[in-house]
Amino acid sequence: MQKLTRGKCLLKEELKSHGRTQSWLARRTGYSRQQISNWIAGRDKMSFEAAVLISRILECKAEDLYEWELA
């Protein structure tokens, strides 16, 4: 059985491609800028709910917010 592993957070790249900032996303989601920074830096992994919310705001897929590896 293969295992899917979440790798690097790609939120910074998604924000940049949309011309948006962490502060803008914090205002739109209600998450703190520090929490968003923690996700981007890999200090925390975002919850499924956070990923879906952010993906809807940025009009991308939740799976686009991370690199994924099959192990």
Secondary structure, DSSP 8 states (H G I E B T S, - for coil): ---EEEEEE-HHHHHHHTT--HHHHHHHHS--HHHHHHHHHTSS---HHHHHHHHHHHTS-GGGGEEEEE-
